[in-house]
Amino acid sequence: MTETIREILKKHANLPAGVDDIADGADLYAAGLSSFASVQVMLALEENFDIEFPDNLLNRKSFQSIEAIARTVDSILDGRKVA
């Protein structure tokens, strides 16, 4: 999943340093992720994983790092299996 997230970040995050050198746990906002770019990333994640982010996960913490994004997407996918 992290490779897919990295590809989405490469296309939509417009990070100044690029994605390849960012550790999975590194702060994406410190690396230059803007609020606008985080929305673009969210929309691409929704399309790629066929999910919808609930309002309670639309926050900075959900997009803080590649690891955080993976956890967030996993939690949505897990919730969908139960529903």
Secondary structure, DSSP 4 states (H G I P E B T S, - for coil): -HHHHHHHHHHHT--TT-STTS-TTS-TTTTT--HHHHHHHHHHHHHHHT----GGG-SGGGGSSHHHHHHHHHHHHHHHHH-
